[in-house]
Amino acid sequence: MFRVILHLDMDAFYASVEQRDDPALRGQPVIVGSPPTQRGVVCAASYEARKFGVRSAMPSATAGRLCPSGIFVRPRMDRYREESRAIMRIVAATGAVIEQMSIDEAYADVSALCQGPDADASLLQAMPLARKLKEQIRAERQLTATIGVAANKLLAKIASDHQKPDGLTLIAERDKVQFLRPLPVRILFGVGKVTEQVLQRAGVRTVGDLQDYAGDLRALVGSFGPKLKQFAFGEDDRPLELGDDIKSISGEETFLKDTDDRKILRACLREQAADIATRLKRRRLGAHTVQVKVRYGDFKTLTRQISVEEPLTEANDIYRMGCVLLSRGKLVSRPLRLLGLGVSNLREPGAQQLPLF
């Protein structure tokens, strides 16, 4: 059986839901998050706001300076989750096997529904199904989705990033090597900022450079080298994850003496954020949700969390979100016995847009 994978990615999901629900916001630079006058962060931004450089996890004050005309809207996570469930029901109704990556993103294996005489003929059979899926989401939910079609997860994800928003792209097996050649190495699954910098220092900037690299990649990126070479040629045998995957990563510290010393608490958060980021990168994951946990001397325990649309991988971003949660919730109103930081709603980090096309 030839493998046929769709990658569905809702377009600027949080902001698009707000623009749909409030017609006055349509066509406006919508920023979902705390207002710029308060200490907070951006959870999501519409495409109109992204043109100004606004992105998820950015301090709201910075977003306000970059986009003075931005309209700030408080996030409604329950509404987004409700909408996500409705969209995933539409996808499931096709008969596809689904791996939901996040609230607004999923892989759908439609191999059983799309089989032709060869791999590329099978992929072509998926195009009418993908178009119908996009049309149904638009008709029933008044939202747009971008879909990538390919023979594996790696290529389907790259295809869905190719023509956002409201795009539909197929990467044929016969074309995949040439399609990948001009793209930046960062587009490949598992290549984050650090790996990208290591590769660039070795003169490897595009996927084509990686395809042509004659040396042993293990000298640059360790045991990831052979897998990275396979990715460069569009080869990926990862199955859909249908359960038993890691759900969260966290750390906490119980202090020898209850404390509300900001220097001690900030240092603790920084250390926890660094550890979490390292563990995320080791598993090649990003996080959509950050949570803080505090326990007071009387053992009363509180937790607060915040979600963003784009996955977080960097320690500084995770640390900043933790600080925002502590400050916004006024959680350090008295000395703490315990402080914890965690992330959840994990998925592979989204690739960058493809500026070469």
C-alpha positions as CSV (number, residue, x, y, z in Angstrom):
1,M,0.0,0.0,0.0
2,F,1.3,3.4,-0.9
3,R,1.4,5.9,1.9
4,V,-0.7,9.1,1.6
5,I,-0.5,11.7,4.4
6,L,-2.4,15.0,4.7
7,H,-1.2,17.8,7.1
8,L,-4.0,20.2,8.0
9,D,-3.1,23.5,9.6
10,M,-5.7,26.0,10.5
11,D,-4.8,29.6,9.4
12,A,-4.1,32.0,12.3
13,F,-6.6,29.9,14.3
14,Y,-7.2,31.9,17.5
15,A,-7.3,35.2,15.7
16,S,-9.4,33.8,12.8
17,V,-12.0,32.5,15.3
18,E,-12.2,36.0,16.9
19,Q,-12.5,37.6,13.4
20,R,-15.3,35.2,12.5
21,D,-17.2,35.7,15.7
22,D,-16.9,39.5,15.5
23,P,-17.3,40.9,12.0
24,A,-15.9,44.2,13.1
25,L,-12.5,42.5,13.5
26,R,-12.3,41.1,9.9
27,G,-9.4,42.5,8.0
28,Q,-8.0,44.1,11.1
29,P,-4.7,43.4,12.9
30,V,-6.0,41.2,15.7
31,I,-3.7,40.3,18.6
32,V,-4.9,37.6,20.9
33,G,-3.4,38.2,24.4
34,S,-3.1,40.7,27.2
35,P,-3.4,44.4,26.4
36,P,-0.1,46.3,25.9
37,T,-0.8,48.3,29.1
38,Q,-0.5,45.1,31.2
39,R,2.3,42.7,31.7
40,G,1.4,39.8,29.4
41,V,2.2,38.0,26.2
42,V,0.8,37.5,22.7
43,C,-1.0,34.2,22.4
44,A,-1.7,34.5,18.6
45,A,-1.8,37.2,15.9
46,S,-3.8,37.5,12.7
47,Y,-2.0,37.7,9.4
48,E,-2.7,41.5,9.3
49,A,-0.8,41.8,12.6
50,R,2.0,39.4,11.6
51,K,3.0,41.9,8.8
52,F,4.1,44.2,11.6
53,G,6.4,41.5,13.1
54,V,4.0,40.4,15.9
55,R,4.4,36.8,16.9
56,S,3.3,34.4,19.7
57,A,5.1,34.6,23.1
58,M,6.1,38.2,22.4
59,P,5.5,40.6,25.3
60,S,2.2,42.5,24.7
61,A,4.0,45.8,25.2
62,T,6.4,45.0,22.3
63,A,3.5,44.0,20.1
64,G,1.8,47.3,20.9
65,R,4.9,49.2,19.8
66,L,5.3,47.2,16.6
67,C,1.6,47.4,15.7
68,P,0.1,50.6,17.1
69,S,-3.2,49.9,15.3
70,G,-3.4,46.4,16.7
71,I,-6.7,45.3,18.3
72,F,-6.0,43.3,21.4
73,V,-8.5,40.5,22.3
74,R,-8.4,38.4,25.4
75,P,-8.0,34.7,24.6
76,R,-11.0,32.4,24.9
77,M,-9.4,29.0,25.2
78,D,-12.7,27.1,25.8
79,R,-14.0,28.6,22.5
80,Y,-10.9,27.6,20.6
81,R,-11.1,24.0,22.0
82,E,-14.8,23.7,21.1
83,E,-14.0,24.9,17.6
84,S,-11.0,22.5,17.3
85,R,-13.3,19.5,18.2
86,A,-15.8,20.5,15.5
87,I,-13.0,20.7,12.9
88,M,-11.5,17.4,13.9
89,R,-14.9,15.7,13.6
90,I,-15.0,16.9,10.0
91,V,-11.6,15.4,9.4
92,A,-12.5,12.1,11.1
93,A,-15.7,11.8,9.0
94,T,-13.5,11.2,5.9
95,G,-12.4,7.9,7.4
96,A,-8.8,9.0,7.8
97,V,-6.6,7.9,10.7
98,I,-5.8,11.1,12.6
99,E,-2.8,12.3,14.7
100,Q,-3.9,15.6,16.3
101,M,-0.7,17.6,16.9
102,S,-2.3,20.6,18.6
103,I,-5.5,22.5,18.9
104,D,-5.2,23.7,15.2
105,E,-3.1,21.1,13.5
106,A,-3.3,17.4,12.6
107,Y,-1.9,14.7,10.3
108,A,-4.5,12.5,8.5
109,D,-3.4,9.2,7.0
110,V,-5.7,8.6,4.0
111,S,-3.7,5.7,2.5
112,A,-6.7,3.4,2.7
113,L,-8.8,5.8,0.8
114,C,-6.4,6.8,-2.0
115,Q,-4.6,4.0,-3.8
116,G,-3.5,4.1,-7.4
117,P,-1.1,2.1,-9.6
118,D,2.0,3.9,-8.1
119,A,2.9,6.4,-5.3
120,D,2.3,9.6,-7.2
121,A,-1.0,8.4,-8.6
122,S,-2.1,7.6,-5.1
123,L,-1.1,11.1,-4.0
124,L,-3.1,12.6,-6.8
125,Q,-6.2,10.7,-5.7
126,A,-5.9,12.6,-2.4
127,M,-6.3,16.0,-3.9
128,P,-10.1,16.0,-4.4
129,L,-10.4,14.7,-0.9
130,A,-8.2,17.6,0.4
131,R,-10.2,20.2,-1.6
132,K,-13.5,18.8,-0.2
133,L,-12.1,19.0,3.3
134,K,-11.1,22.6,2.9
135,E,-14.4,23.5,1.4
136,Q,-16.4,21.7,4.2
137,I,-14.4,23.5,6.9
138,R,-15.0,26.8,5.2
139,A,-18.8,26.1,4.7
140,E,-19.5,24.7,8.2
141,R,-17.0,26.6,10.3
142,Q,-16.4,29.8,8.2
143,L,-12.6,29.3,8.7
144,T,-9.8,28.5,6.3
145,A,-7.3,25.7,6.4
146,T,-4.1,25.0,4.6
147,I,-3.4,21.4,3.6
148,G,-0.2,19.6,2.5
149,V,-0.3,16.3,0.7
150,A,2.7,14.0,0.5
151,A,3.9,10.4,1.1
152,N,5.2,11.1,4.7
153,K,4.8,13.4,7.6
154,L,8.0,15.4,6.9
155,L,6.9,16.4,3.4
156,A,3.2,16.9,4.2
157,K,4.2,19.4,6.9
158,I,6.6,21.2,4.6
159,A,3.8,21.3,1.9
160,S,1.3,22.8,4.3
161,D,3.8,25.6,5.1
162,H,4.3,26.4,1.4
163,Q,1.2,28.4,0.5
164,K,-0.4,29.8,3.7
165,P,-3.0,30.9,4.2
166,D,-5.8,28.8,2.5
167,G,-3.3,26.8,0.4
168,L,-3.2,23.3,-1.0
169,T,0.2,21.8,-2.0
170,L,1.2,18.3,-3.2
171,I,4.8,17.2,-3.1
172,A,5.1,14.3,-5.6
173,E,7.6,11.5,-4.9
174,R,9.3,12.1,-8.2
175,D,9.8,15.8,-7.4
176,K,10.6,15.8,-3.7
177,V,14.4,16.0,-3.9
178,Q,14.3,19.0,-6.3
179,F,11.5,20.6,-4.3
180,L,13.6,20.5,-1.2
181,R,16.9,21.7,-2.6
182,P,16.5,25.5,-2.4
183,L,14.8,25.5,1.0
184,P,16.7,26.6,4.2
185,V,17.9,23.7,6.4
186,R,15.7,25.0,9.2
187,I,12.6,23.7,7.3
188,L,13.6,20.1,8.2
189,F,12.1,18.4,11.2
190,G,14.5,18.4,14.1
191,V,16.6,21.4,12.9
192,G,16.3,24.2,15.5
193,K,18.3,27.3,15.9
194,V,21.4,25.7,17.4
195,T,21.5,22.9,14.8
196,E,21.0,25.5,12.1
197,Q,23.9,27.5,13.3
198,V,26.2,24.5,13.5
199,L,25.3,23.5,9.9
200,Q,25.7,27.1,8.6
201,R,29.2,27.3,10.1
202,A,30.0,24.2,8.0
203,G,28.7,25.9,4.9
204,V,25.4,24.0,4.9
205,R,22.6,26.6,4.5
206,T,20.1,24.9,2.2
207,V,18.7,21.4,2.0
208,G,20.6,21.1,-1.3
209,D,23.8,21.8,0.6
210,L,22.8,19.0,2.9
211,Q,22.0,16.6,0.1
212,D,25.5,17.3,-1.4
213,Y,27.5,17.2,1.8
214,A,30.1,14.6,1.4
215,G,31.4,14.5,5.0
216,D,30.0,12.6,8.0
217,L,27.1,14.6,9.4
218,R,27.6,12.9,12.8
219,A,30.7,15.1,13.3
220,L,28.3,18.1,13.2
221,V,25.1,17.0,14.7
222,G,25.9,13.7,16.4
223,S,23.6,10.7,16.1
224,F,21.0,12.8,14.4
225,G,23.3,12.9,11.3
226,P,22.0,9.8,9.4
227,K,18.4,10.7,10.0
228,L,19.0,14.3,8.9
229,K,20.5,13.1,5.7
230,Q,17.4,11.0,5.0
231,F,15.2,14.0,5.7
232,A,17.2,16.0,3.2
233,F,16.1,13.6,0.5
234,G,12.5,13.7,1.6
235,E,12.6,10.3,3.3
236,D,10.7,9.8,6.5
237,D,9.3,6.6,8.0
238,R,7.8,8.0,11.2
239,P,4.4,6.6,11.8
240,L,1.4,8.6,13.1
241,E,1.4,8.7,16.9
242,L,-1.9,7.6,18.0
243,G,-1.3,7.6,21.8
244,D,1.3,6.9,24.5
245,D,3.3,9.9,23.5
246,I,4.8,12.3,26.1
247,K,2.1,14.7,27.4
248,S,4.1,17.2,29.5
249,I,7.5,18.2,30.8
250,S,7.9,19.9,34.2
251,G,10.2,20.6,37.1
252,E,9.8,22.0,40.6
253,E,11.8,22.9,43.6
254,T,11.0,22.9,47.3
255,F,13.0,25.5,49.1
256,L,14.8,24.8,52.4
257,K,13.2,28.0,53.7
258,D,10.0,29.6,52.5
259,T,11.0,32.6,50.3
260,D,9.6,35.5,48.3
261,D,13.0,36.8,47.3
262,R,12.6,37.7,43.6
263,K,16.2,37.0,42.8
264,I,15.9,33.4,44.1
265,L,12.6,32.8,42.4
266,R,13.8,34.2,39.1
267,A,16.9,32.1,39.2
268,C,14.8,29.0,40.0
269,L,12.5,29.7,37.1
270,R,15.5,30.3,34.7
271,E,17.0,26.9,35.7
272,Q,13.7,25.1,35.3
273,A,13.1,26.8,31.9
274,A,16.6,25.8,30.7
275,D,16.0,22.2,31.7
276,I,12.6,22.1,30.0
277,A,14.0,23.6,26.8
278,T,16.8,21.0,26.7
279,R,14.4,18.2,27.2
280,L,12.1,19.6,24.5
281,K,14.9,19.8,22.0
282,R,16.1,16.4,22.8
283,R,12.7,15.0,21.9
284,R,12.4,17.6,19.0
285,L,9.2,19.0,20.4
286,G,7.7,22.4,21.1
287,A,5.1,23.4,23.7
288,H,1.8,25.3,23.3
289,T,1.0,25.6,27.1
290,V,3.1,26.9,30.0
291,Q,2.1,26.3,33.6
292,V,3.4,27.6,36.9
293,K,2.8,25.9,40.3
294,V,3.3,27.5,43.7
295,R,2.9,26.1,47.2
296,Y,2.8,28.3,50.3
297,G,3.9,27.5,53.8
298,D,0.4,26.3,54.8
299,F,0.6,23.8,51.8
300,K,-2.0,25.7,49.8
301,T,-1.2,25.0,46.2
302,L,-2.1,27.1,43.1
303,T,-1.5,26.6,39.4
304,R,-1.9,29.0,36.5
305,Q,-1.4,28.4,32.8
306,I,-1.3,30.2,29.5
307,S,-1.5,28.8,25.9
308,V,0.0,30.3,22.7
309,E,-0.7,29.4,19.1
310,E,2.9,28.8,18.0
311,P,5.0,26.2,19.8
312,L,7.7,27.3,22.3
313,T,11.1,25.7,22.3
314,E,13.5,28.4,23.7
315,A,14.3,28.7,27.4
316,N,13.9,32.5,27.4
317,D,10.4,32.3,26.0
318,I,9.4,29.6,28.5
319,Y,10.9,31.6,31.4
320,R,9.2,34.8,30.3
321,M,5.8,33.1,30.2
322,G,6.4,31.7,33.7
323,C,7.2,35.2,35.0
324,V,4.1,36.6,33.4
325,L,1.9,34.0,35.1
326,L,3.5,34.7,38.5
327,S,3.1,38.4,38.1
328,R,-0.4,38.4,36.5
329,G,-1.8,36.1,39.1
330,K,0.0,37.9,42.0
331,L,1.1,34.4,43.2
332,V,4.1,35.7,45.2
333,S,1.9,37.5,47.7
334,R,3.7,35.7,50.5
335,P,6.7,33.4,50.8
336,L,6.7,30.2,48.7
337,R,7.5,26.7,49.9
338,L,7.6,25.3,46.3
339,L,7.9,26.7,42.8
340,G,7.3,24.7,39.7
341,L,7.3,25.3,35.9
342,G,6.0,23.0,33.3
343,V,4.9,22.8,29.6
344,S,2.2,20.7,27.9
345,N,0.3,20.5,24.7
346,L,3.5,19.3,23.0
347,R,4.1,18.8,19.3
348,E,6.8,19.1,16.8
349,P,7.8,22.8,16.2
350,G,6.3,24.4,13.1
351,A,8.6,25.0,10.3
352,Q,9.4,28.5,9.0
353,Q,7.5,29.9,6.0
354,L,9.2,29.3,2.7
355,P,10.5,32.7,1.5
356,L,12.1,31.2,-1.6
357,F,8.8,30.5,-3.3
